[in-house]
């Protein structure tokens, strides 16, 4: 139960109080998310999105310009990377939403 300064009279008031017992001013306490957790979440989301988009781009390029006969292995690799990227992205988003910070 930390104490905060009342904006009306400057006295120390519990951060759980809705108003100051001395002057009646409303007590507003900001709840902060650690900056490191937000930054890590943004970096992981951007990285996961970049991987998924890269795999999608490679799959589209392979579909538009299919490999010559006998060169089906690159298409299978690209498709595997795409599916792996989507699965990784989904798992990462699930874990980030379940265990923030």
ABEGO torsion letter per residue (X at the ends): XBBBBBAAAGBBBBAABABBAAAGBBBBBBBBBBAAAAAAAAAAAAAAAAAAAAAAAAAAAAAABBBBBGAAAAAAAAAAAAAAAAAAAAAAAAAAAABBX
